[in-house]
Amino acid sequence: LAACERLACTPHWPMRAEQIAVVGSELQAVPNTDLLELNAVLRNRAAIRLQRPALELTLTDTRNRIVLRRVFLPEDYASAADRTDGALPPGEDTAIRIHFEAPGIEPVGFVLYPFYL
């Protein structure tokens, strides 16, 4: 990381999706708007830093049919301070919050899936 800082490059951390777990998540409507707010906690179960994953969010209706599927990239959910090296710290939990538009959609269920592109 220090070498990249001196050379103004971006480090590329290992990508091990099986080592990233969603340990808590919540989806709620933002009152008086078409926005939904997703709060989740990602856990890096590895002993090393891992690249932040993309997150696929699938919203479902009362019949468990997909009503919306959306992919969020790390730059969509990482704070500016967290984006400096693009990594999830080893053995730690990272809280995320994402606001997004979903006009006319009232989901009943959802699934959040971390993956790499």
Backbone as XML, in Angstrom:
<?xml version="1.0"?>
<chain id="A" units="angstrom">
  <residue number="1" name="LEU">
    <atom name="N" x="0.826" y="-1.191" z="0.000"/>
    <atom name="CA" x="0.000" y="0.000" z="0.000"/>
    <atom name="C" x="0.871" y="1.256" z="0.000"/>
  </residue>
  <residue number="2" name="ALA">
    <atom name="N" x="1.918" y="1.276" z="0.795"/>
    <atom name="CA" x="2.796" y="2.442" z="0.858"/>
    <atom name="C" x="3.461" y="2.699" z="-0.492"/>
  </residue>
  <residue number="3" name="ALA">
    <atom name="N" x="3.871" y="1.636" z="-1.175"/>
    <atom name="CA" x="4.504" y="1.796" z="-2.484"/>
    <atom name="C" x="3.524" y="2.406" z="-3.479"/>
  </residue>
  <residue number="4" name="CYS">
    <atom name="N" x="2.268" y="1.962" z="-3.419"/>
    <atom name="CA" x="1.256" y="2.514" z="-4.325"/>
    <atom name="C" x="1.004" y="3.985" z="-4.032"/>
  </residue>
  <residue number="5" name="GLU">
    <atom name="N" x="1.021" y="4.362" z="-2.776"/>
    <atom name="CA" x="0.824" y="5.763" z="-2.441"/>
    <atom name="C" x="1.926" y="6.624" z="-3.047"/>
  </residue>
  <residue number="6" name="ARG">
    <atom name="N" x="3.158" y="6.153" z="-2.980"/>
    <atom name="CA" x="4.278" y="6.914" z="-3.552"/>
    <atom name="C" x="4.212" y="6.965" z="-5.075"/>
  </residue>
  <residue number="7" name="LEU">
    <atom name="N" x="3.725" y="5.902" z="-5.696"/>
    <atom name="CA" x="3.671" y="5.831" z="-7.155"/>
    <atom name="C" x="2.327" y="6.273" z="-7.735"/>
  </residue>
  <residue number="8" name="ALA">
    <atom name="N" x="1.408" y="6.644" z="-6.855"/>
    <atom name="CA" x="0.065" y="7.080" z="-7.273"/>
    <atom name="C" x="-0.657" y="5.998" z="-8.079"/>
  </residue>
  <residue number="9" name="CYS">
    <atom name="N" x="-0.528" y="4.748" z="-7.629"/>
    <atom name="CA" x="-1.238" y="3.659" z="-8.287"/>
    <atom name="C" x="-2.353" y="3.156" z="-7.365"/>
  </residue>
  <residue number="10" name="THR">
    <atom name="N" x="-3.177" y="2.280" z="-7.877"/>
    <atom name="CA" x="-4.276" y="1.717" z="-7.106"/>
    <atom name="C" x="-3.967" y="0.261" z="-6.803"/>
  </residue>
  <residue number="11" name="PRO">
    <atom name="N" x="-3.975" y="-0.126" z="-5.513"/>
    <atom name="CA" x="-3.707" y="-1.537" z="-5.204"/>
    <atom name="C" x="-4.883" y="-2.413" z="-5.621"/>
  </residue>
  <residue number="12" name="HIS">
    <atom name="N" x="-4.581" y="-3.619" z="-6.024"/>
    <atom name="CA" x="-5.607" y="-4.596" z="-6.360"/>
    <atom name="C" x="-5.510" y="-5.721" z="-5.343"/>
  </residue>
  <residue number="13" name="TRP">
    <atom name="N" x="-6.511" y="-5.788" z="-4.483"/>
    <atom name="CA" x="-6.533" y="-6.764" z="-3.411"/>
    <atom name="C" x="-7.133" y="-8.068" z="-3.909"/>
  </residue>
  <residue number="14" name="PRO">
    <atom name="N" x="-6.847" y="-9.173" z="-3.219"/>
    <atom name="CA" x="-7.440" y="-10.460" z="-3.619"/>
    <atom name="C" x="-8.967" y="-10.398" z="-3.614"/>
  </residue>
  <residue number="15" name="MET">
    <atom name="N" x="-9.559" y="-11.193" z="-4.491"/>
    <atom name="CA" x="-11.022" y="-11.283" z="-4.597"/>
    <atom name="C" x="-11.430" y="-12.689" z="-4.200"/>
  </residue>
  <residue number="16" name="ARG">
    <atom name="N" x="-12.016" y="-12.819" z="-3.029"/>
    <atom name="CA" x="-12.449" y="-14.124" z="-2.520"/>
    <atom name="C" x="-13.867" y="-13.983" z="-1.980"/>
  </residue>
  <residue number="17" name="ALA">
    <atom name="N" x="-14.832" y="-14.084" z="-2.870"/>
    <atom name="CA" x="-16.238" y="-13.862" z="-2.505"/>
    <atom name="C" x="-16.697" y="-14.802" z="-1.402"/>
  </residue>
  <residue number="18" name="GLU">
    <atom name="N" x="-16.153" y="-16.008" z="-1.359"/>
    <atom name="CA" x="-16.569" y="-16.965" z="-0.333"/>
    <atom name="C" x="-16.150" y="-16.531" z="1.072"/>
  </residue>
  <residue number="19" name="GLN">
    <atom name="N" x="-15.247" y="-15.553" z="1.166"/>
    <atom name="CA" x="-14.788" y="-15.050" z="2.457"/>
    <atom name="C" x="-15.549" y="-13.805" z="2.920"/>
  </residue>
  <residue number="20" name="ILE">
    <atom name="N" x="-16.510" y="-13.360" z="2.106"/>
    <atom name="CA" x="-17.294" y="-12.174" z="2.466"/>
    <atom name="C" x="-18.718" y="-12.618" z="2.788"/>
  </residue>
  <residue number="21" name="ALA">
    <atom name="N" x="-19.184" y="-12.220" z="3.966"/>
    <atom name="CA" x="-20.534" y="-12.584" z="4.397"/>
    <atom name="C" x="-21.348" y="-11.321" z="4.667"/>
  </residue>
  <residue number="22" name="VAL">
    <atom name="N" x="-22.624" y="-11.398" z="4.350"/>
    <atom name="CA" x="-23.564" y="-10.350" z="4.748"/>
    <atom name="C" x="-24.108" y="-10.823" z="6.096"/>
  </residue>
  <residue number="23" name="VAL">
    <atom name="N" x="-23.730" y="-10.140" z="7.175"/>
    <atom name="CA" x="-24.111" y="-10.591" z="8.514"/>
    <atom name="C" x="-25.326" y="-9.851" z="9.074"/>
  </residue>
  <residue number="24" name="GLY">
    <atom name="N" x="-25.805" y="-8.894" z="8.367"/>
    <atom name="CA" x="-27.010" y="-8.182" z="8.761"/>
    <atom name="C" x="-27.426" y="-7.264" z="7.635"/>
  </residue>
  <residue number="25" name="SER">
    <atom name="N" x="-28.728" y="-7.148" z="7.405"/>
    <atom name="CA" x="-29.196" y="-6.239" z="6.362"/>
    <atom name="C" x="-30.629" y="-5.825" z="6.656"/>
  </residue>
  <residue number="26" name="GLU">
    <atom name="N" x="-30.941" y="-4.633" z="6.195"/>
    <atom name="CA" x="-32.271" y="-4.067" z="6.411"/>
    <atom name="C" x="-32.596" y="-3.166" z="5.223"/>
  </residue>
  <residue number="27" name="LEU">
    <atom name="N" x="-33.829" y="-3.227" z="4.768"/>
    <atom name="CA" x="-34.287" y="-2.387" z="3.669"/>
    <atom name="C" x="-35.537" y="-1.666" z="4.127"/>
  </residue>
  <residue number="28" name="GLN">
    <atom name="N" x="-35.559" y="-0.357" z="3.934"/>
    <atom name="CA" x="-36.743" y="0.413" z="4.329"/>
    <atom name="C" x="-36.984" y="1.562" z="3.365"/>
  </residue>
  <residue number="29" name="ALA">
    <atom name="N" x="-38.236" y="1.941" z="3.272"/>
    <atom name="CA" x="-38.621" y="3.083" z="2.438"/>
    <atom name="C" x="-38.271" y="4.368" z="3.175"/>
  </residue>
  <residue number="30" name="VAL">
    <atom name="N" x="-37.823" y="5.356" z="2.419"/>
    <atom name="CA" x="-37.598" y="6.694" z="2.970"/>
    <atom name="C" x="-38.926" y="7.424" z="2.844"/>
  </residue>
  <residue number="31" name="PRO">
    <atom name="N" x="-39.526" y="7.841" z="3.969"/>
    <atom name="CA" x="-40.864" y="8.446" z="3.930"/>
    <atom name="C" x="-40.969" y="9.620" z="2.957"/>
  </residue>
  <residue number="32" name="ASN">
    <atom name="N" x="-42.099" y="9.673" z="2.273"/>
    <atom name="CA" x="-42.455" y="10.765" z="1.351"/>
    <atom name="C" x="-41.513" y="10.899" z="0.150"/>
  </residue>
  <residue number="33" name="THR">
    <atom name="N" x="-40.867" y="9.806" z="-0.230"/>
    <atom name="CA" x="-39.983" y="9.817" z="-1.399"/>
    <atom name="C" x="-40.153" y="8.501" z="-2.162"/>
  </residue>
  <residue number="34" name="ASP">
    <atom name="N" x="-39.490" y="8.402" z="-3.311"/>
    <atom name="CA" x="-39.409" y="7.137" z="-4.054"/>
    <atom name="C" x="-38.096" y="6.427" z="-3.742"/>
  </residue>
  <residue number="35" name="LEU">
    <atom name="N" x="-37.466" y="6.799" z="-2.638"/>
    <atom name="CA" x="-36.179" y="6.222" z="-2.271"/>
    <atom name="C" x="-36.337" y="5.048" z="-1.323"/>
  </residue>
  <residue number="36" name="LEU">
    <atom name="N" x="-35.429" y="4.088" z="-1.479"/>
    <atom name="CA" x="-35.270" y="3.011" z="-0.516"/>
    <atom name="C" x="-33.886" y="3.152" z="0.099"/>
  </residue>
  <residue number="37" name="GLU">
    <atom name="N" x="-33.764" y="2.720" z="1.341"/>
    <atom name="CA" x="-32.476" y="2.757" z="2.031"/>
    <atom name="C" x="-32.101" y="1.334" z="2.418"/>
  </residue>
  <residue number="38" name="LEU">
    <atom name="N" x="-30.929" y="0.919" z="1.978"/>
    <atom name="CA" x="-30.387" y="-0.386" z="2.320"/>
    <atom name="C" x="-29.261" y="-0.181" z="3.321"/>
  </residue>
  <residue number="39" name="ASN">
    <atom name="N" x="-29.365" y="-0.847" z="4.455"/>
    <atom name="CA" x="-28.293" y="-0.870" z="5.445"/>
    <atom name="C" x="-27.842" y="-2.312" z="5.570"/>
  </residue>
  <residue number="40" name="ALA">
    <atom name="N" x="-26.540" y="-2.523" z="5.564"/>
    <atom name="CA" x="-26.021" y="-3.876" z="5.671"/>
    <atom name="C" x="-24.651" y="-3.851" z="6.335"/>
  </residue>
  <residue number="41" name="VAL">
    <atom name="N" x="-24.259" y="-5.014" z="6.804"/>
    <atom name="CA" x="-22.929" y="-5.195" z="7.377"/>
    <atom name="C" x="-22.250" y="-6.318" z="6.612"/>
  </residue>
  <residue number="42" name="LEU">
    <atom name="N" x="-21.084" y="-6.002" z="6.048"/>
    <atom name="CA" x="-20.269" y="-6.999" z="5.354"/>
    <atom name="C" x="-19.146" y="-7.427" z="6.278"/>
  </residue>
  <residue number="43" name="ARG">
    <atom name="N" x="-18.913" y="-8.726" z="6.360"/>
    <atom name="CA" x="-17.826" y="-9.248" z="7.185"/>
    <atom name="C" x="-16.779" y="-9.915" z="6.299"/>
  </residue>
  <residue number="44" name="ASN">
    <atom name="N" x="-15.542" y="-9.462" z="6.450"/>
    <atom name="CA" x="-14.413" y="-10.100" z="5.783"/>
    <atom name="C" x="-13.919" y="-11.198" z="6.726"/>
  </residue>
  <residue number="45" name="ARG">
    <atom name="N" x="-14.174" y="-12.450" z="6.385"/>
    <atom name="CA" x="-13.775" y="-13.577" z="7.234"/>
    <atom name="C" x="-12.340" y="-14.018" z="6.977"/>
  </residue>
  <residue number="46" name="ALA">
    <atom name="N" x="-11.695" y="-13.403" z="6.024"/>
    <atom name="CA" x="-10.312" y="-13.762" z="5.688"/>
    <atom name="C" x="-9.334" y="-13.071" z="6.641"/>
  </residue>
  <residue number="47" name="ALA">
    <atom name="N" x="-8.127" y="-13.586" z="6.660"/>
    <atom name="CA" x="-7.062" y="-13.008" z="7.487"/>
    <atom name="C" x="-6.269" y="-11.956" z="6.715"/>
  </residue>
  <residue number="48" name="ILE">
    <atom name="N" x="-6.727" y="-11.636" z="5.513"/>
    <atom name="CA" x="-6.054" y="-10.643" z="4.665"/>
    <atom name="C" x="-7.081" y="-9.621" z="4.173"/>
  </residue>
  <residue number="49" name="ARG">
    <atom name="N" x="-6.586" y="-8.483" z="3.690"/>
    <atom name="CA" x="-7.471" y="-7.486" z="3.090"/>
    <atom name="C" x="-8.049" y="-8.070" z="1.799"/>
  </residue>
  <residue number="50" name="LEU">
    <atom name="N" x="-9.316" y="-7.792" z="1.551"/>
    <atom name="CA" x="-9.971" y="-8.240" z="0.326"/>
    <atom name="C" x="-10.553" y="-7.046" z="-0.415"/>
  </residue>
  <residue number="51" name="GLN">
    <atom name="N" x="-10.557" y="-7.143" z="-1.726"/>
    <atom name="CA" x="-11.173" y="-6.123" z="-2.570"/>
    <atom name="C" x="-12.646" y="-5.992" z="-2.191"/>
  </residue>
  <residue number="52" name="ARG">
    <atom name="N" x="-13.153" y="-4.770" z="-2.161"/>
    <atom name="CA" x="-14.589" y="-4.577" z="-1.906"/>
    <atom name="C" x="-15.371" y="-5.205" z="-3.056"/>
  </residue>
  <residue number="53" name="PRO">
    <atom name="N" x="-16.417" y="-5.957" z="-2.747"/>
    <atom name="CA" x="-17.178" y="-6.604" z="-3.814"/>
    <atom name="C" x="-18.257" y="-5.689" z="-4.383"/>
  </residue>
  <residue number="54" name="ALA">
    <atom name="N" x="-18.779" y="-6.081" z="-5.520"/>
    <atom name="CA" x="-20.033" y="-5.510" z="-6.007"/>
    <atom name="C" x="-21.139" y="-6.181" z="-5.196"/>
  </residue>
  <residue number="55" name="LEU">
    <atom name="N" x="-22.294" y="-5.539" z="-5.104"/>
    <atom name="CA" x="-23.416" y="-6.090" z="-4.353"/>
    <atom name="C" x="-24.639" y="-6.160" z="-5.257"/>
  </residue>
  <residue number="56" name="GLU">
    <atom name="N" x="-25.211" y="-7.343" z="-5.374"/>
    <atom name="CA" x="-26.443" y="-7.501" z="-6.140"/>
    <atom name="C" x="-27.607" y="-7.530" z="-5.157"/>
  </residue>
  <residue number="57" name="LEU">
    <atom name="N" x="-28.554" y="-6.621" z="-5.357"/>
    <atom name="CA" x="-29.749" y="-6.555" z="-4.530"/>
    <atom name="C" x="-30.934" y="-6.985" z="-5.380"/>
  </residue>
  <residue number="58" name="THR">
    <atom name="N" x="-31.661" y="-7.974" z="-4.921"/>
    <atom name="CA" x="-32.854" y="-8.459" z="-5.604"/>
    <atom name="C" x="-34.053" y="-8.221" z="-4.700"/>
  </residue>
  <residue number="59" name="LEU">
    <atom name="N" x="-35.032" y="-7.459" z="-5.195"/>
    <atom name="CA" x="-36.258" y="-7.180" z="-4.447"/>
    <atom name="C" x="-37.367" y="-8.075" z="-4.968"/>
  </residue>
  <residue number="60" name="THR">
    <atom name="N" x="-38.195" y="-8.590" z="-4.052"/>
    <atom name="CA" x="-39.272" y="-9.498" z="-4.438"/>
    <atom name="C" x="-40.618" y="-9.020" z="-3.898"/>
  </residue>
  <residue number="61" name="ASP">
    <atom name="N" x="-41.699" y="-9.539" z="-4.532"/>
    <atom name="CA" x="-43.054" y="-9.194" z="-4.106"/>
    <atom name="C" x="-43.611" y="-10.297" z="-3.205"/>
  </residue>
  <residue number="62" name="THR">
    <atom name="N" x="-44.920" y="-10.248" z="-2.934"/>
    <atom name="CA" x="-45.556" y="-11.220" z="-2.032"/>
    <atom name="C" x="-45.530" y="-12.643" z="-2.575"/>
  </residue>
  <residue number="63" name="ARG">
    <atom name="N" x="-45.369" y="-12.789" z="-3.881"/>
    <atom name="CA" x="-45.296" y="-14.128" z="-4.494"/>
    <atom name="C" x="-43.852" y="-14.560" z="-4.751"/>
  </residue>
  <residue number="64" name="ASN">
    <atom name="N" x="-42.936" y="-13.820" z="-4.157"/>
    <atom name="CA" x="-41.495" y="-14.088" z="-4.299"/>
    <atom name="C" x="-41.011" y="-13.916" z="-5.743"/>
  </residue>
  <residue number="65" name="ARG">
    <atom name="N" x="-41.717" y="-13.090" z="-6.508"/>
    <atom name="CA" x="-41.290" y="-12.760" z="-7.869"/>
    <atom name="C" x="-40.371" y="-11.551" z="-7.806"/>
  </residue>
  <residue number="66" name="ILE">
    <atom name="N" x="-39.392" y="-11.533" z="-8.669"/>
    <atom name="CA" x="-38.439" y="-10.420" z="-8.706"/>
    <atom name="C" x="-39.136" y="-9.183" z="-9.263"/>
  </residue>
  <residue number="67" name="VAL">
    <atom name="N" x="-39.057" y="-8.084" z="-8.512"/>
    <atom name="CA" x="-39.628" y="-6.819" z="-8.982"/>
    <atom name="C" x="-38.536" y="-5.814" z="-9.334"/>
  </residue>
  <residue number="68" name="LEU">
    <atom name="N" x="-37.336" y="-6.040" z="-8.833"/>
    <atom name="CA" x="-36.214" y="-5.168" z="-9.164"/>
    <atom name="C" x="-34.917" y="-5.875" z="-8.817"/>
  </residue>
  <residue number="69" name="ARG">
    <atom name="N" x="-33.962" y="-5.755" z="-9.704"/>
    <atom name="CA" x="-32.616" y="-6.266" z="-9.431"/>
    <atom name="C" x="-31.665" y="-5.130" z="-9.734"/>
  </residue>
  <residue number="70" name="ARG">
    <atom name="N" x="-30.747" y="-4.904" z="-8.820"/>
    <atom name="CA" x="-29.823" y="-3.780" z="-8.966"/>
    <atom name="C" x="-28.445" y="-4.202" z="-8.488"/>
  </residue>
  <residue number="71" name="VAL">
    <atom name="N" x="-27.410" y="-3.757" z="-9.186"/>
    <atom name="CA" x="-26.031" y="-4.015" z="-8.788"/>
    <atom name="C" x="-25.404" y="-2.703" z="-8.342"/>
  </residue>
  <residue number="72" name="PHE">
    <atom name="N" x="-24.773" y="-2.737" z="-7.181"/>
    <atom name="CA" x="-24.062" y="-1.574" z="-6.651"/>
    <atom name="C" x="-22.575" y="-1.893" z="-6.644"/>
  </residue>
  <residue number="73" name="LEU">
    <atom name="N" x="-21.796" y="-0.994" z="-7.189"/>
    <atom name="CA" x="-20.346" y="-1.134" z="-7.214"/>
    <atom name="C" x="-19.764" y="-0.541" z="-5.939"/>
  </residue>
  <residue number="74" name="PRO">
    <atom name="N" x="-18.529" y="-0.873" z="-5.601"/>
    <atom name="CA" x="-17.938" y="-0.324" z="-4.376"/>
    <atom name="C" x="-18.019" y="1.197" z="-4.284"/>
  </residue>
  <residue number="75" name="GLU">
    <atom name="N" x="-17.869" y="1.878" z="-5.398"/>
    <atom name="CA" x="-17.941" y="3.343" z="-5.346"/>
    <atom name="C" x="-19.354" y="3.844" z="-5.037"/>
  </residue>
  <residue number="76" name="ASP">
    <atom name="N" x="-20.361" y="2.974" z="-5.169"/>
    <atom name="CA" x="-21.730" y="3.336" z="-4.829"/>
    <atom name="C" x="-21.989" y="3.293" z="-3.320"/>
  </residue>
  <residue number="77" name="TYR">
    <atom name="N" x="-21.195" y="2.506" z="-2.599"/>
    <atom name="CA" x="-21.481" y="2.356" z="-1.174"/>
    <atom name="C" x="-20.325" y="2.699" z="-0.234"/>
  </residue>
  <residue number="78" name="ALA">
    <atom name="N" x="-19.121" y="2.794" z="-0.742"/>
    <atom name="CA" x="-17.986" y="3.107" z="0.126"/>
    <atom name="C" x="-17.874" y="4.612" z="0.323"/>
  </residue>
  <residue number="79" name="SER">
    <atom name="N" x="-17.580" y="5.017" z="1.535"/>
    <atom name="CA" x="-17.368" y="6.442" z="1.792"/>
    <atom name="C" x="-16.067" y="6.869" z="1.124"/>
  </residue>
  <residue number="80" name="ALA">
    <atom name="N" x="-15.887" y="8.153" z="0.955"/>
    <atom name="CA" x="-14.667" y="8.666" z="0.313"/>
    <atom name="C" x="-13.423" y="8.186" z="1.059"/>
  </residue>
  <residue number="81" name="ALA">
    <atom name="N" x="-13.465" y="8.162" z="2.391"/>
    <atom name="CA" x="-12.318" y="7.704" z="3.176"/>
    <atom name="C" x="-12.047" y="6.222" z="2.935"/>
  </residue>
  <residue number="82" name="ASP">
    <atom name="N" x="-13.134" y="5.418" z="2.787"/>
    <atom name="CA" x="-12.974" y="3.979" z="2.566"/>
    <atom name="C" x="-12.470" y="3.653" z="1.167"/>
  </residue>
  <residue number="83" name="ARG">
    <atom name="N" x="-12.651" y="4.569" z="0.222"/>
    <atom name="CA" x="-12.270" y="4.306" z="-1.160"/>
    <atom name="C" x="-10.778" y="4.447" z="-1.414"/>
  </residue>
  <residue number="84" name="THR">
    <atom name="N" x="-10.029" y="4.916" z="-0.428"/>
    <atom name="CA" x="-8.615" y="5.183" z="-0.669"/>
    <atom name="C" x="-7.852" y="3.938" z="-1.094"/>
  </residue>
  <residue number="85" name="ASP">
    <atom name="N" x="-8.150" y="2.790" z="-0.493"/>
    <atom name="CA" x="-7.421" y="1.595" z="-0.918"/>
    <atom name="C" x="-8.340" y="0.503" z="-1.468"/>
  </residue>
  <residue number="86" name="GLY">
    <atom name="N" x="-9.654" y="0.694" z="-1.408"/>
    <atom name="CA" x="-10.595" y="-0.240" z="-2.018"/>
    <atom name="C" x="-10.721" y="-1.578" z="-1.337"/>
  </residue>
  <residue number="87" name="ALA">
    <atom name="N" x="-10.314" y="-1.678" z="-0.069"/>
    <atom name="CA" x="-10.281" y="-2.978" z="0.587"/>
    <atom name="C" x="-11.182" y="-3.058" z="1.807"/>
  </residue>
  <residue number="88" name="LEU">
    <atom name="N" x="-11.574" y="-4.300" z="2.116"/>
    <atom name="CA" x="-12.234" y="-4.605" z="3.381"/>
    <atom name="C" x="-11.152" y="-5.101" z="4.336"/>
  </residue>
  <residue number="89" name="PRO">
    <atom name="N" x="-11.051" y="-4.533" z="5.526"/>
    <atom name="CA" x="-10.015" y="-4.952" z="6.474"/>
    <atom name="C" x="-10.198" y="-6.411" z="6.894"/>
  </residue>
  <residue number="90" name="PRO">
    <atom name="N" x="-9.108" y="-7.110" z="7.155"/>
    <atom name="CA" x="-9.195" y="-8.533" z="7.530"/>
    <atom name="C" x="-9.918" y="-8.730" z="8.858"/>
  </residue>
  <residue number="91" name="GLY">
    <atom name="N" x="-10.822" y="-9.714" z="8.884"/>
    <atom name="CA" x="-11.506" y="-10.085" z="10.106"/>
    <atom name="C" x="-12.433" y="-9.043" z="10.684"/>
  </residue>
  <residue number="92" name="GLU">
    <atom name="N" x="-12.832" y="-8.054" z="9.896"/>
    <atom name="CA" x="-13.661" y="-6.962" z="10.424"/>
    <atom name="C" x="-14.994" y="-6.856" z="9.714"/>
  </residue>
  <residue number="93" name="ASP">
    <atom name="N" x="-15.932" y="-6.199" z="10.406"/>
    <atom name="CA" x="-17.233" y="-5.878" z="9.834"/>
    <atom name="C" x="-17.190" y="-4.458" z="9.276"/>
  </residue>
  <residue number="94" name="THR">
    <atom name="N" x="-17.866" y="-4.255" z="8.154"/>
    <atom name="CA" x="-17.960" y="-2.937" z="7.539"/>
    <atom name="C" x="-19.426" y="-2.616" z="7.288"/>
  </residue>
  <residue number="95" name="ALA">
    <atom name="N" x="-19.915" y="-1.536" z="7.881"/>
    <atom name="CA" x="-21.304" y="-1.120" z="7.693"/>
    <atom name="C" x="-21.420" y="-0.305" z="6.412"/>
  </residue>
  <residue number="96" name="ILE">
    <atom name="N" x="-22.497" y="-0.547" z="5.677"/>
    <atom name="CA" x="-22.749" y="0.220" z="4.458"/>
    <atom name="C" x="-24.175" y="0.751" z="4.480"/>
  </residue>
  <residue number="97" name="ARG">
    <atom name="N" x="-24.383" y="1.856" z="3.789"/>
    <atom name="CA" x="-25.719" y="2.445" z="3.635"/>
    <atom name="C" x="-25.835" y="2.933" z="2.199"/>
  </residue>
  <residue number="98" name="ILE">
    <atom name="N" x="-26.907" y="2.536" z="1.537"/>
    <atom name="CA" x="-27.137" y="2.930" z="0.146"/>
    <atom name="C" x="-28.559" y="3.446" z="0.014"/>
  </residue>
  <residue number="99" name="HIS">
    <atom name="N" x="-28.708" y="4.623" z="-0.570"/>
    <atom name="CA" x="-30.020" y="5.157" z="-0.932"/>
    <atom name="C" x="-30.163" y="5.023" z="-2.447"/>
  </residue>
  <residue number="100" name="PHE">
    <atom name="N" x="-31.325" y="4.565" z="-2.899"/>
    <atom name="CA" x="-31.542" y="4.445" z="-4.338"/>
    <atom name="C" x="-33.019" y="4.627" z="-4.659"/>
  </residue>
  <residue number="101" name="GLU">
    <atom name="N" x="-33.282" y="5.053" z="-5.892"/>
    <atom name="CA" x="-34.651" y="5.282" z="-6.338"/>
    <atom name="C" x="-35.306" y="3.974" z="-6.750"/>
  </residue>
  <residue number="102" name="ALA">
    <atom name="N" x="-36.575" y="3.842" z="-6.363"/>
    <atom name="CA" x="-37.373" y="2.683" z="-6.750"/>
    <atom name="C" x="-38.823" y="3.127" z="-6.863"/>
  </residue>
  <residue number="103" name="PRO">
    <atom name="N" x="-39.134" y="3.966" z="-7.870"/>
    <atom name="CA" x="-40.490" y="4.517" z="-7.997"/>
    <atom name="C" x="-41.548" y="3.430" z="-8.158"/>
  </residue>
  <residue number="104" name="GLY">
    <atom name="N" x="-42.575" y="3.512" z="-7.324"/>
    <atom name="CA" x="-43.710" y="2.600" z="-7.428"/>
    <atom name="C" x="-43.452" y="1.186" z="-6.944"/>
  </residue>
  <residue number="105" name="ILE">
    <atom name="N" x="-42.298" y="0.937" z="-6.385"/>
    <atom name="CA" x="-41.977" y="-0.423" z="-5.941"/>
    <atom name="C" x="-42.119" y="-0.507" z="-4.428"/>
  </residue>
  <residue number="106" name="GLU">
    <atom name="N" x="-42.869" y="-1.525" z="-4.000"/>
    <atom name="CA" x="-43.028" y="-1.786" z="-2.575"/>
    <atom name="C" x="-42.633" y="-3.230" z="-2.324"/>
  </residue>
  <residue number="107" name="PRO">
    <atom name="N" x="-41.331" y="-3.493" z="-2.162"/>
    <atom name="CA" x="-40.879" y="-4.869" z="-2.004"/>
    <atom name="C" x="-41.311" y="-5.470" z="-0.666"/>
  </residue>
  <residue number="108" name="VAL">
    <atom name="N" x="-41.474" y="-6.774" z="-0.691"/>
    <atom name="CA" x="-41.800" y="-7.509" z="0.526"/>
    <atom name="C" x="-40.554" y="-8.222" z="1.051"/>
  </residue>
  <residue number="109" name="GLY">
    <atom name="N" x="-39.700" y="-8.649" z="0.137"/>
    <atom name="CA" x="-38.477" y="-9.339" z="0.522"/>
    <atom name="C" x="-37.309" y="-8.881" z="-0.316"/>
  </residue>
  <residue number="110" name="PHE">
    <atom name="N" x="-36.112" y="-9.274" z="0.120"/>
    <atom name="CA" x="-34.916" y="-8.934" z="-0.651"/>
    <atom name="C" x="-33.789" y="-9.890" z="-0.317"/>
  </residue>
  <residue number="111" name="VAL">
    <atom name="N" x="-32.848" y="-9.974" z="-1.250"/>
    <atom name="CA" x="-31.632" y="-10.758" z="-1.072"/>
    <atom name="C" x="-30.460" y="-9.872" z="-1.477"/>
  </residue>
  <residue number="112" name="LEU">
    <atom name="N" x="-29.419" y="-9.888" z="-0.663"/>
    <atom name="CA" x="-28.209" y="-9.127" z="-0.958"/>
    <atom name="C" x="-27.076" y="-10.116" z="-1.135"/>
  </residue>
  <residue number="113" name="TYR">
    <atom name="N" x="-26.391" y="-10.030" z="-2.295"/>
    <atom name="CA" x="-25.384" y="-11.016" z="-2.669"/>
    <atom name="C" x="-24.094" y="-10.311" z="-3.070"/>
  </residue>
  <residue number="114" name="PRO">
    <atom name="N" x="-22.985" y="-10.525" z="-2.318"/>
    <atom name="CA" x="-21.705" y="-9.953" z="-2.732"/>
    <atom name="C" x="-21.031" y="-10.810" z="-3.800"/>
  </residue>
  <residue number="115" name="PHE">
    <atom name="N" x="-20.430" y="-10.164" z="-4.803"/>
    <atom name="CA" x="-19.740" y="-10.892" z="-5.866"/>
    <atom name="C" x="-18.701" y="-9.986" z="-6.500"/>
  </residue>
  <residue number="116" name="TYR">
    <atom name="N" x="-17.864" y="-10.569" z="-7.347"/>
    <atom name="CA" x="-16.844" y="-9.797" z="-8.067"/>
    <atom name="C" x="-17.129" y="-9.837" z="-9.553"/>
  </residue>
  <residue number="117" name="LEU">
    <atom name="N" x="-16.867" y="-8.700" z="-10.203"/>
    <atom name="CA" x="-17.055" y="-8.589" z="-11.654"/>
    <atom name="C" x="-15.854" y="-9.158" z="-12.375"/>
  </residue>
</chain>
